[in-house]
Each structure stands twice: as C-alpha cells, then as structure tokens.
Amino acid sequence: MSRVAFFGKIAVVLLMFIGGLAQAAPNVRVIRNDPGGNVNEYLMNVSMAVLTGETIRIDGWCASACTLYLGSTNTCVTRSANFGFHAPRGGSAADNRHAAQVISTRLPAPLGQWYLQNAAFLPADQHVTLSGRQLVQMGAARYCR
C-alpha cells in the first residue's frame, strides 16, 4: 500500500470519527433578546427542538411566545434570563382566550397556572416580568450548567 493510500485511509477514518462526534454533540440554541411572535410558529419550533434533542439556553430577554421554549425539558435558563408574559392578542376575543389556554398547557405546570392567574388576561399594553431565578424557584425552569 502506498503512503498516499495509507494516509488517505487514515484521513477518511478521522473524518468519520469527527463527523460522528459532531452528530453526537447536542445542538444548543441560545436565546437572547427574543420579543416573541406568532404562537403557532413558536409551538412548531419547540416541537422541532424536542424531536431533535436540541438544547435551548435562555440567556437574556425572552417574551411573549418565546416563553413557550420553557415547555421543553431540554431548556435551561441563566441567571441573566428574564421573561415577559402578556395576554394573547391579534385574534377575536374567543381566539385570544383559546390561545391563552393553549399557552398555559404548553408551559411547565406551575408556570401555566401562574400565567392564567397573572398574565393571560392583561390589557394589550401590559405585561408581567419574571426572572430566571423566579422561574427556578417556582419549579418551572432549571439553571444551565
């Protein structure tokens, strides 16, 4: 076997090994300064993150539909994470009430209950802020390692 063929085979093996490591290493999505958006789009993003095993690291402002990432067991929060909650808007009153129920069921249980009591029916121009620390104390999040 020539030297070139030998080193070529070693290079292939190394590339396969490195590729396997890259696939085995979990993907991490870092959330910072996310104002939220369409609830359905975020629900799809959370579902995809769960299916792929993606870790969500929230390290900064996460508001509105962004808070739905807290529904993934692969989500963690840093000490600098802050969350903004408000009532759904943009649909009819009945649609917004339904959206509030959907949101509450997709959040961790203690947070979903809190949401319905404290934020789900606020006027359109108001929101409530919770820190990552408050969510950890509530049992609705865990700190990132």
Secondary structure as UniProt FT lines:
FT   HELIX           3..24
FT   STRAND          28..31
FT   HELIX           39..52
FT   STRAND          55..58
FT   STRAND          61..63
FT   HELIX           64..71
FT   TURN            73..74
FT   STRAND          75..77
FT   TURN            79..80
FT   STRAND          82..85
FT   HELIX           93..106
FT   HELIX           109..118
FT   TURN            119..121
FT   TURN            124..125
FT   STRAND          128..131
FT   HELIX           132..138
//
